[in-house]
Amino acid sequence: MPESTLKRAIIFGGTSGIGLATAQLLAQRGVKVFALGPEPSQPPHLQDVCGPSWVHCDVSNAAEVELAIKSITREAPIDWLVYSAGIQRYGSAVECTVEEWDLVQTINARGAFLAAHFTLPHMRSGGAIVNVSSVQAVACQYGVAAYAASKGTLDALTRALALDHASAGIRVNAVLPGTVDTPMVRSSAELFRGDKTTEAVVSEWGRLHPLGRVAQPLEVAQAIAFLLSDQASFITGATLAVDGGLLAQLSVRL
Ligand code: BMA
């Protein structure tokens, strides 16, 4: 493919879970992918030379985000941005500490603002952004005050970005995953498993989804790749649930 038509993508949170699956999928499809993550050195699963390039970036540090994007865009502009960095903390508004609240908003929401803020000036017209939100932006579990609020912010930011940058030919959408088999969900399962195995807890959570299982990260990555692509050329400001039917259901039964 000629260099001028090669798509270039930045993926925040590209070293784990949904972000990693997206980085791998896009790289397989011939996209030049920059996978950003907080690890101090290149994670072994990103050492494949044909795969995504790894760039260190702690999204809580605005200067690091700016520097990472500057170093990537120095050689050429960017077509696609995916914000998939995210953490989960549990507790009601009373149980959640002020520090936990701040950390969750910083990683899940402020980081998405920083990514957009520093990347948008280097994006090509025809480009696209996808933010990885959650079903919990719309309807939430008990005890996830900080997380749900951060994802609600991310959805609102998605709409604001979609409006403000439509005239520049840039589309901005969000995916809302249900439960996905990622390290983040596995560590939540570990936290709540009691006497059960982590596997059993993950399967139990899966059964709560109408499709009867949790998602694999690739299933969300495929939706992200669609929203980035020209196949979604008239879709902007949208929130796409990738949730096995979770948001379609009420827990009330006849
Ligand atoms: C995700 C995470 C998961 C959870 C799922 C469905 O965003 O919070 O831990 O299982 O939402 O509530």
py3Dmol code that shows the C-alpha trace and the ligand (Angstrom):
import py3Dmol

protein = """\
ATOM      1  CA  MET A   1       0.000   0.000   0.000  1.00  0.00           C
ATOM      2  CA  PRO A   2       1.452   3.465  -0.840  1.00  0.00           C
ATOM      3  CA  GLU A   3       2.581   5.405   2.252  1.00  0.00           C
ATOM      4  CA  SER A   4       0.031   8.213   1.551  1.00  0.00           C
ATOM      5  CA  THR A   5      -2.957   5.843   1.867  1.00  0.00           C
ATOM      6  CA  LEU A   6      -1.619   3.951   4.889  1.00  0.00           C
ATOM      7  CA  LYS A   7      -3.903   4.651   7.866  1.00  0.00           C
ATOM      8  CA  ARG A   8      -2.234   5.665  11.119  1.00  0.00           C
ATOM      9  CA  ALA A   9      -3.932   5.025  14.454  1.00  0.00           C
ATOM     10  CA  ILE A  10      -3.166   5.954  18.060  1.00  0.00           C
ATOM     11  CA  ILE A  11      -4.644   3.654  20.697  1.00  0.00           C
ATOM     12  CA  PHE A  12      -4.578   4.766  24.310  1.00  0.00           C
ATOM     13  CA  GLY A  13      -4.788   1.721  26.569  1.00  0.00           C
ATOM     14  CA  GLY A  14      -3.486  -0.251  23.589  1.00  0.00           C
ATOM     15  CA  THR A  15      -1.415  -2.653  25.682  1.00  0.00           C
ATOM     16  CA  SER A  16      -4.262  -4.485  27.422  1.00  0.00           C
ATOM     17  CA  GLY A  17      -7.828  -5.720  27.036  1.00  0.00           C
ATOM     18  CA  ILE A  18     -10.068  -4.054  24.443  1.00  0.00           C
ATOM     19  CA  GLY A  19      -7.350  -1.578  23.415  1.00  0.00           C
ATOM     20  CA  LEU A  20      -4.845  -4.364  22.774  1.00  0.00           C
ATOM     21  CA  ALA A  21      -7.381  -6.369  20.748  1.00  0.00           C
ATOM     22  CA  THR A  22      -8.106  -3.239  18.693  1.00  0.00           C
ATOM     23  CA  ALA A  23      -4.392  -2.560  18.164  1.00  0.00           C
ATOM     24  CA  GLN A  24      -3.850  -6.137  16.979  1.00  0.00           C
ATOM     25  CA  LEU A  25      -6.921  -6.147  14.724  1.00  0.00           C
ATOM     26  CA  LEU A  26      -6.022  -2.864  13.035  1.00  0.00           C
ATOM     27  CA  ALA A  27      -2.374  -3.907  12.622  1.00  0.00           C
ATOM     28  CA  GLN A  28      -3.535  -7.156  10.963  1.00  0.00           C
ATOM     29  CA  ARG A  29      -5.585  -5.026   8.569  1.00  0.00           C
ATOM     30  CA  GLY A  30      -2.504  -3.063   7.514  1.00  0.00           C
ATOM     31  CA  VAL A  31      -2.933   0.000   9.736  1.00  0.00           C
ATOM     32  CA  LYS A  32       0.178   1.611  11.257  1.00  0.00           C
ATOM     33  CA  VAL A  33      -0.747   1.358  14.945  1.00  0.00           C
ATOM     34  CA  PHE A  34       0.773   3.127  17.930  1.00  0.00           C
ATOM     35  CA  ALA A  35      -0.295   1.334  21.116  1.00  0.00           C
ATOM     36  CA  LEU A  36       0.120   3.548  24.169  1.00  0.00           C
ATOM     37  CA  GLY A  37       0.317   2.132  27.682  1.00  0.00           C
ATOM     38  CA  PRO A  38       1.663   2.965  31.139  1.00  0.00           C
ATOM     39  CA  GLU A  39       4.178   0.089  31.296  1.00  0.00           C
ATOM     40  CA  PRO A  40       7.762   1.189  32.029  1.00  0.00           C
ATOM     41  CA  SER A  41       9.115  -0.941  29.176  1.00  0.00           C
ATOM     42  CA  GLN A  42       7.699  -2.603  26.060  1.00  0.00           C
ATOM     43  CA  PRO A  43       5.317  -5.434  27.047  1.00  0.00           C
ATOM     44  CA  PRO A  44       6.456  -8.771  25.530  1.00  0.00           C
ATOM     45  CA  HIS A  45       3.156  -9.263  23.640  1.00  0.00           C
ATOM     46  CA  LEU A  46       3.899  -6.084  21.663  1.00  0.00           C
ATOM     47  CA  GLN A  47       7.350  -7.144  20.509  1.00  0.00           C
ATOM     48  CA  ASP A  48       6.161  -8.632  17.216  1.00  0.00           C
ATOM     49  CA  VAL A  49       7.726  -6.369  14.563  1.00  0.00           C
ATOM     50  CA  CYS A  50       4.680  -6.604  12.290  1.00  0.00           C
ATOM     51  CA  GLY A  51       2.339  -5.641  15.119  1.00  0.00           C
ATOM     52  CA  PRO A  52       1.585  -2.347  16.834  1.00  0.00           C
ATOM     53  CA  SER A  53       4.430  -0.020  17.868  1.00  0.00           C
ATOM     54  CA  TRP A  54       4.529   0.509  21.611  1.00  0.00           C
ATOM     55  CA  VAL A  55       4.777   4.022  23.068  1.00  0.00           C
ATOM     56  CA  HIS A  56       5.001   4.623  26.824  1.00  0.00           C
ATOM     57  CA  CYS A  57       2.328   7.011  28.117  1.00  0.00           C
ATOM     58  CA  ASP A  58       0.799   7.569  31.535  1.00  0.00           C
ATOM     59  CA  VAL A  59      -2.543   9.207  30.703  1.00  0.00           C
ATOM     60  CA  SER A  60      -2.714  10.918  34.081  1.00  0.00           C
ATOM     61  CA  ASN A  61       0.250  13.061  33.043  1.00  0.00           C
ATOM     62  CA  ALA A  62      -0.737  15.775  30.524  1.00  0.00           C
ATOM     63  CA  ALA A  63       2.882  16.485  29.567  1.00  0.00           C
ATOM     64  CA  GLU A  64       3.453  12.783  28.789  1.00  0.00           C
ATOM     65  CA  VAL A  65       0.328  12.639  26.625  1.00  0.00           C
ATOM     66  CA  GLU A  66       1.445  15.731  24.727  1.00  0.00           C
ATOM     67  CA  LEU A  67       4.961  14.369  24.250  1.00  0.00           C
ATOM     68  CA  ALA A  68       3.762  10.935  23.084  1.00  0.00           C
ATOM     69  CA  ILE A  69       1.434  12.475  20.497  1.00  0.00           C
ATOM     70  CA  LYS A  70       4.097  14.944  19.346  1.00  0.00           C
ATOM     71  CA  SER A  71       6.582  12.132  18.776  1.00  0.00           C
ATOM     72  CA  ILE A  72       4.027  10.101  16.782  1.00  0.00           C
ATOM     73  CA  THR A  73       2.695  12.968  14.669  1.00  0.00           C
ATOM     74  CA  ARG A  74       6.136  14.418  13.908  1.00  0.00           C
ATOM     75  CA  GLU A  75       6.496  12.046  10.934  1.00  0.00           C
ATOM     76  CA  ALA A  76       2.886  12.228   9.619  1.00  0.00           C
ATOM     77  CA  PRO A  77      -0.664  13.124  10.680  1.00  0.00           C
ATOM     78  CA  ILE A  78      -3.073  10.675  12.316  1.00  0.00           C
ATOM     79  CA  ASP A  79      -6.292   9.178  10.904  1.00  0.00           C
ATOM     80  CA  TRP A  80      -7.738   7.364  13.893  1.00  0.00           C
ATOM     81  CA  LEU A  81      -7.725   7.782  17.674  1.00  0.00           C
ATOM     82  CA  VAL A  82      -9.077   5.201  20.120  1.00  0.00           C
ATOM     83  CA  TYR A  83      -9.308   5.969  23.828  1.00  0.00           C
ATOM     84  CA  SER A  84      -9.446   2.669  25.679  1.00  0.00           C
ATOM     85  CA  ALA A  85      -7.544   3.450  28.892  1.00  0.00           C
ATOM     86  CA  GLY A  86      -9.724   2.706  31.889  1.00  0.00           C
ATOM     87  CA  ILE A  87      -9.788   1.546  35.495  1.00  0.00           C
ATOM     88  CA  GLN A  88     -12.505   0.254  37.781  1.00  0.00           C
ATOM     89  CA  ARG A  89     -12.935   1.102  41.477  1.00  0.00           C
ATOM     90  CA  TYR A  90     -15.864  -0.006  43.615  1.00  0.00           C
ATOM     91  CA  GLY A  91     -17.963   1.777  46.221  1.00  0.00           C
ATOM     92  CA  SER A  92     -20.918   4.108  46.730  1.00  0.00           C
ATOM     93  CA  ALA A  93     -20.279   7.848  46.914  1.00  0.00           C
ATOM     94  CA  VAL A  94     -19.747   7.408  50.667  1.00  0.00           C
ATOM     95  CA  GLU A  95     -17.405   4.417  50.383  1.00  0.00           C
ATOM     96  CA  CYS A  96     -15.353   5.799  47.495  1.00  0.00           C
ATOM     97  CA  THR A  97     -12.435   7.892  48.758  1.00  0.00           C
ATOM     98  CA  VAL A  98     -11.743  11.301  47.295  1.00  0.00           C
ATOM     99  CA  GLU A  99      -8.437   9.945  45.936  1.00  0.00           C
ATOM    100  CA  GLU A 100     -10.201   7.005  44.235  1.00  0.00           C
ATOM    101  CA  TRP A 101     -12.777   9.346  42.709  1.00  0.00           C
ATOM    102  CA  ASP A 102     -10.060  11.620  41.345  1.00  0.00           C
ATOM    103  CA  LEU A 103      -8.021   8.722  39.955  1.00  0.00           C
ATOM    104  CA  VAL A 104     -10.999   7.169  38.148  1.00  0.00           C
ATOM    105  CA  GLN A 105     -12.030  10.498  36.584  1.00  0.00           C
ATOM    106  CA  THR A 106      -8.396  11.178  35.658  1.00  0.00           C
ATOM    107  CA  ILE A 107      -7.815   7.904  33.824  1.00  0.00           C
ATOM    108  CA  ASN A 108     -11.282   7.257  32.391  1.00  0.00           C
ATOM    109  CA  ALA A 109     -12.416  10.783  31.456  1.00  0.00           C
ATOM    110  CA  ARG A 110      -9.689  13.437  31.734  1.00  0.00           C
ATOM    111  CA  GLY A 111      -7.305  11.220  29.755  1.00  0.00           C
ATOM    112  CA  ALA A 112      -9.812  11.077  26.884  1.00  0.00           C
ATOM    113  CA  PHE A 113      -9.959  14.860  26.870  1.00  0.00           C
ATOM    114  CA  LEU A 114      -6.141  15.064  26.831  1.00  0.00           C
ATOM    115  CA  ALA A 115      -5.925  12.519  24.003  1.00  0.00           C
ATOM    116  CA  ALA A 116      -8.443  14.455  21.895  1.00  0.00           C
ATOM    117  CA  HIS A 117      -6.970  17.832  22.861  1.00  0.00           C
ATOM    118  CA  PHE A 118      -3.457  16.961  21.704  1.00  0.00           C
ATOM    119  CA  THR A 119      -4.345  14.657  18.773  1.00  0.00           C
ATOM    120  CA  LEU A 120      -7.116  16.593  17.001  1.00  0.00           C
ATOM    121  CA  PRO A 121      -4.794  19.331  15.641  1.00  0.00           C
ATOM    122  CA  HIS A 122      -2.817  16.527  13.919  1.00  0.00           C
ATOM    123  CA  MET A 123      -5.770  14.582  12.509  1.00  0.00           C
ATOM    124  CA  ARG A 124      -6.510  14.249   8.819  1.00  0.00           C
ATOM    125  CA  SER A 125      -9.949  15.238   7.526  1.00  0.00           C
ATOM    126  CA  GLY A 126     -11.891  11.980   7.135  1.00  0.00           C
ATOM    127  CA  GLY A 127     -10.430  10.776  10.430  1.00  0.00           C
ATOM    128  CA  ALA A 128     -12.336   9.295  13.340  1.00  0.00           C
ATOM    129  CA  ILE A 129     -12.219   8.910  17.112  1.00  0.00           C
ATOM    130  CA  VAL A 130     -13.753   6.091  19.162  1.00  0.00           C
ATOM    131  CA  ASN A 131     -13.973   6.303  22.945  1.00  0.00           C
ATOM    132  CA  VAL A 132     -14.384   3.083  24.898  1.00  0.00           C
ATOM    133  CA  SER A 133     -17.170   3.894  27.338  1.00  0.00           C
ATOM    134  CA  SER A 134     -19.401   1.350  29.105  1.00  0.00           C
ATOM    135  CA  VAL A 135     -23.013   0.276  29.494  1.00  0.00           C
ATOM    136  CA  GLN A 136     -22.537   1.829  32.922  1.00  0.00           C
ATOM    137  CA  ALA A 137     -22.679   5.294  31.342  1.00  0.00           C
ATOM    138  CA  VAL A 138     -26.391   4.586  30.797  1.00  0.00           C
ATOM    139  CA  ALA A 139     -27.506   2.143  33.530  1.00  0.00           C
ATOM    140  CA  CYS A 140     -25.317   1.038  36.367  1.00  0.00           C
ATOM    141  CA  GLN A 141     -24.554  -1.608  38.930  1.00  0.00           C
ATOM    142  CA  TYR A 142     -24.622  -0.854  42.644  1.00  0.00           C
ATOM    143  CA  GLY A 143     -21.376   0.469  44.108  1.00  0.00           C
ATOM    144  CA  VAL A 144     -19.727   1.967  41.040  1.00  0.00           C
ATOM    145  CA  ALA A 145     -20.326   5.707  41.619  1.00  0.00           C
ATOM    146  CA  ALA A 146     -16.922   6.913  40.378  1.00  0.00           C
ATOM    147  CA  TYR A 147     -16.734   4.550  37.403  1.00  0.00           C
ATOM    148  CA  ALA A 148     -20.304   5.204  36.200  1.00  0.00           C
ATOM    149  CA  ALA A 149     -19.803   8.963  36.483  1.00  0.00           C
ATOM    150  CA  SER A 150     -16.536   8.799  34.522  1.00  0.00           C
ATOM    151  CA  LYS A 151     -18.181   6.849  31.702  1.00  0.00           C
ATOM    152  CA  GLY A 152     -21.139   9.276  31.627  1.00  0.00           C
ATOM    153  CA  THR A 153     -18.599  12.066  31.183  1.00  0.00           C
ATOM    154  CA  LEU A 154     -16.961  10.132  28.368  1.00  0.00           C
ATOM    155  CA  ASP A 155     -20.289   9.811  26.506  1.00  0.00           C
ATOM    156  CA  ALA A 156     -20.986  13.529  26.913  1.00  0.00           C
ATOM    157  CA  LEU A 157     -17.450  14.364  25.756  1.00  0.00           C
ATOM    158  CA  THR A 158     -17.989  12.106  22.726  1.00  0.00           C
ATOM    159  CA  ARG A 159     -21.050  14.121  21.688  1.00  0.00           C
ATOM    160  CA  ALA A 160     -19.282  17.458  22.258  1.00  0.00           C
ATOM    161  CA  LEU A 161     -16.288  16.356  20.175  1.00  0.00           C
ATOM    162  CA  ALA A 162     -18.593  15.045  17.437  1.00  0.00           C
ATOM    163  CA  LEU A 163     -20.290  18.430  17.115  1.00  0.00           C
ATOM    164  CA  ASP A 164     -17.226  20.618  17.378  1.00  0.00           C
ATOM    165  CA  HIS A 165     -15.144  18.674  14.844  1.00  0.00           C
ATOM    166  CA  ALA A 166     -17.783  17.578  12.314  1.00  0.00           C
ATOM    167  CA  SER A 167     -16.970  20.532  10.071  1.00  0.00           C
ATOM    168  CA  ALA A 168     -13.330  19.381  10.003  1.00  0.00           C
ATOM    169  CA  GLY A 169     -14.524  16.021   8.643  1.00  0.00           C
ATOM    170  CA  ILE A 170     -13.798  14.132  11.861  1.00  0.00           C
ATOM    171  CA  ARG A 171     -16.350  11.676  13.284  1.00  0.00           C
ATOM    172  CA  VAL A 172     -16.448  10.837  17.003  1.00  0.00           C
ATOM    173  CA  ASN A 173     -18.339   7.900  18.511  1.00  0.00           C
ATOM    174  CA  ALA A 174     -18.290   5.699  21.611  1.00  0.00           C
ATOM    175  CA  VAL A 175     -18.740   1.989  22.165  1.00  0.00           C
ATOM    176  CA  LEU A 176     -20.495   0.824  25.329  1.00  0.00           C
ATOM    177  CA  PRO A 177     -19.256  -2.659  26.176  1.00  0.00           C
ATOM    178  CA  GLY A 178     -21.010  -4.940  28.642  1.00  0.00           C
ATOM    179  CA  THR A 179     -18.816  -7.406  30.506  1.00  0.00           C
ATOM    180  CA  VAL A 180     -15.717  -8.279  28.477  1.00  0.00           C
ATOM    181  CA  ASP A 181     -13.100 -10.884  29.348  1.00  0.00           C
ATOM    182  CA  THR A 182     -10.252  -8.448  30.026  1.00  0.00           C
ATOM    183  CA  PRO A 183      -7.634  -8.198  32.791  1.00  0.00           C
ATOM    184  CA  MET A 184      -9.768  -5.412  34.330  1.00  0.00           C
ATOM    185  CA  VAL A 185     -12.861  -7.624  34.587  1.00  0.00           C
ATOM    186  CA  ARG A 186     -10.753 -10.596  35.742  1.00  0.00           C
ATOM    187  CA  SER A 187      -9.338  -8.540  38.617  1.00  0.00           C
ATOM    188  CA  SER A 188     -12.883  -7.447  39.564  1.00  0.00           C
ATOM    189  CA  ALA A 189     -13.946 -11.123  39.546  1.00  0.00           C
ATOM    190  CA  GLU A 190     -10.942 -11.947  41.720  1.00  0.00           C
ATOM    191  CA  LEU A 191     -12.018  -9.211  44.160  1.00  0.00           C
ATOM    192  CA  PHE A 192     -15.577 -10.551  44.534  1.00  0.00           C
ATOM    193  CA  ARG A 193     -15.087 -14.295  44.074  1.00  0.00           C
ATOM    194  CA  GLY A 194     -15.226 -15.385  47.733  1.00  0.00           C
ATOM    195  CA  ASP A 195     -15.069 -19.194  47.657  1.00  0.00           C
ATOM    196  CA  LYS A 196     -15.748 -19.411  43.908  1.00  0.00           C
ATOM    197  CA  THR A 197     -13.174 -19.541  41.159  1.00  0.00           C
ATOM    198  CA  THR A 198     -12.595 -16.427  39.040  1.00  0.00           C
ATOM    199  CA  GLU A 199     -13.753 -18.469  36.047  1.00  0.00           C
ATOM    200  CA  ALA A 200     -17.068 -19.275  37.767  1.00  0.00           C
ATOM    201  CA  VAL A 201     -17.674 -15.612  38.612  1.00  0.00           C
ATOM    202  CA  VAL A 202     -16.935 -14.510  35.036  1.00  0.00           C
ATOM    203  CA  SER A 203     -19.382 -17.175  33.730  1.00  0.00           C
ATOM    204  CA  GLU A 204     -22.006 -16.062  36.251  1.00  0.00           C
ATOM    205  CA  TRP A 205     -21.675 -12.466  35.040  1.00  0.00           C
ATOM    206  CA  GLY A 206     -21.909 -13.762  31.489  1.00  0.00           C
ATOM    207  CA  ARG A 207     -25.244 -15.469  32.219  1.00  0.00           C
ATOM    208  CA  LEU A 208     -26.705 -12.068  33.185  1.00  0.00           C
ATOM    209  CA  HIS A 209     -26.298 -10.950  29.557  1.00  0.00           C
ATOM    210  CA  PRO A 210     -29.165 -12.045  27.235  1.00  0.00           C
ATOM    211  CA  LEU A 211     -26.576 -13.725  24.967  1.00  0.00           C
ATOM    212  CA  GLY A 212     -25.552 -15.790  28.003  1.00  0.00           C
ATOM    213  CA  ARG A 213     -21.842 -15.013  28.110  1.00  0.00           C
ATOM    214  CA  VAL A 214     -19.258 -12.267  28.460  1.00  0.00           C
ATOM    215  CA  ALA A 215     -17.682 -10.804  25.322  1.00  0.00           C
ATOM    216  CA  GLN A 216     -14.192 -11.463  24.045  1.00  0.00           C
ATOM    217  CA  PRO A 217     -12.126  -8.263  23.536  1.00  0.00           C
ATOM    218  CA  LEU A 218     -12.032  -8.914  19.769  1.00  0.00           C
ATOM    219  CA  GLU A 219     -15.831  -8.607  19.590  1.00  0.00           C
ATOM    220  CA  VAL A 220     -15.577  -5.027  20.863  1.00  0.00           C
ATOM    221  CA  ALA A 221     -12.507  -4.340  18.704  1.00  0.00           C
ATOM    222  CA  GLN A 222     -14.526  -5.292  15.616  1.00  0.00           C
ATOM    223  CA  ALA A 223     -17.186  -2.697  16.503  1.00  0.00           C
ATOM    224  CA  ILE A 224     -14.466  -0.080  17.080  1.00  0.00           C
ATOM    225  CA  ALA A 225     -12.857  -0.901  13.719  1.00  0.00           C
ATOM    226  CA  PHE A 226     -16.259  -0.497  12.043  1.00  0.00           C
ATOM    227  CA  LEU A 227     -16.874   2.922  13.638  1.00  0.00           C
ATOM    228  CA  LEU A 228     -13.400   4.076  12.585  1.00  0.00           C
ATOM    229  CA  SER A 229     -13.850   2.888   9.012  1.00  0.00           C
ATOM    230  CA  ASP A 230     -15.531   4.583   6.057  1.00  0.00           C
ATOM    231  CA  GLN A 231     -18.321   2.023   6.410  1.00  0.00           C
ATOM    232  CA  ALA A 232     -19.510   4.246   9.278  1.00  0.00           C
ATOM    233  CA  SER A 233     -19.117   7.445   7.207  1.00  0.00           C
ATOM    234  CA  PHE A 234     -22.455   8.985   8.335  1.00  0.00           C
ATOM    235  CA  ILE A 235     -22.210   7.941  11.998  1.00  0.00           C
ATOM    236  CA  THR A 236     -21.024  10.555  14.481  1.00  0.00           C
ATOM    237  CA  GLY A 237     -21.958  11.429  18.058  1.00  0.00           C
ATOM    238  CA  ALA A 238     -23.329   7.914  18.521  1.00  0.00           C
ATOM    239  CA  THR A 239     -23.016   5.499  21.431  1.00  0.00           C
ATOM    240  CA  LEU A 240     -23.044   1.893  20.267  1.00  0.00           C
ATOM    241  CA  ALA A 241     -23.809  -0.767  22.892  1.00  0.00           C
ATOM    242  CA  VAL A 242     -21.698  -3.909  22.402  1.00  0.00           C
ATOM    243  CA  ASP A 243     -23.260  -5.650  25.339  1.00  0.00           C
ATOM    244  CA  GLY A 244     -24.900  -8.967  24.414  1.00  0.00           C
ATOM    245  CA  GLY A 245     -28.297  -7.325  24.988  1.00  0.00           C
ATOM    246  CA  LEU A 246     -27.600  -6.155  28.560  1.00  0.00           C
ATOM    247  CA  LEU A 247     -29.095  -2.675  28.132  1.00  0.00           C
ATOM    248  CA  ALA A 248     -32.177  -4.053  26.377  1.00  0.00           C
ATOM    249  CA  GLN A 249     -33.301  -5.961  29.422  1.00  0.00           C
ATOM    250  CA  LEU A 250     -35.103  -5.093  32.658  1.00  0.00           C
ATOM    251  CA  SER A 251     -34.416  -7.384  35.597  1.00  0.00           C
ATOM    252  CA  VAL A 252     -38.184  -7.634  36.282  1.00  0.00           C
ATOM    253  CA  ARG A 253     -39.564 -11.020  35.118  1.00  0.00           C
ATOM    254  CA  LEU A 254     -43.119 -12.346  34.684  1.00  0.00           C
TER     255      LEU A 254
END
"""
ligand_1 = """\
12
BMA
C -18.090 -2.699 32.400
C -17.263 -3.021 33.629
C -17.507 -4.446 33.999
C -18.980 -4.726 34.134
C -19.716 -4.265 32.888
C -21.218 -4.466 32.973
O -17.847 -1.383 32.009
O -17.681 -2.188 34.674
O -16.843 -4.720 35.218
O -19.173 -6.105 34.303
O -19.434 -2.908 32.666
O -21.791 -3.830 34.078
"""
view = py3Dmol.view(width=600, height=400)
view.addModel(protein, "pdb")
view.setStyle({"model": 0}, {"cartoon": {"style": "trace"}})
view.addModel(ligand_1, "xyz")
view.setStyle({"model": 1}, {"stick": {}})
view.zoomTo()
view.show()
